[in-house]
């Protein structure tokens, strides 16, 4: 389970947001190879789906094909991965035996698919694929649903091919174009939409008594949060939250949590 020198350098140089985006790019690259080998389809990344409460749900990657829509949730973690489709928290175990907890990506993608169906149509088949980095090991992951797959990134091509070979065509070229055109406008959102998405997650995450168990609408609350058994983690960038004391301004003398990545990340919490 020990990391190689490349992984250690990778972790020390790049922050969690960059690694997450990089993982999405690598998954997208795999899908482009599928298209190259004759699998029809259109790819979209970072789709901000509208919810009925005015907020958004961000989907990492969507692959629209004659078979239906593949909805990808990309996780660029290292270490051993433990998880169960029905469990709210999954676990990564690092080489030093430190455990980090993160929200069940199957549940997370289930929420994405819910809002995607609301937007493009509930009758379109959708396939939920959770893609982990090759840098991790899926040590014990239990999946029960027929339309859910949890894989490492190097299995993307084979998994999509196997699904396509087993499913009938349900979407025409015009259908694919129409869905693509409808969703593409949700990828080119301005910074205000992106910041509102992050702020909504942060606000719900720090609300006393809030729980991501309560409803589908609240499942995105911990979309970008990782839970550690020994430290609190910044929901914006993944850095550690450090207890600090305000030294100036109206709140002088008061304690607050600030991100250890300051000034690169300016997240704070009372």
ABEGO torsion letter per residue (X at the ends): XBBBAAAAAAAAABBAAAAAAAAAAAAAAAAAAAAAAGBBEBBBBGBBBBBAAGBBBBBABBBBBAAEBBBBBBBABBEBBBBBAABABBBBBBAAGBBBBBBBAAAAAAAAAAAAAAAAEAABBBBBBBBBBAABBBABBBBABAABBBBBAAAAAAAAAAAAAABBBABBAAAAAAAAAAAAAAABBBAAAAAAAAAAAAAAAABBGBBAAABAAAAAAAAABBBBAABBBBAAAGBBBBBBBBABEAABGBBBBBBAAOAABABBBX
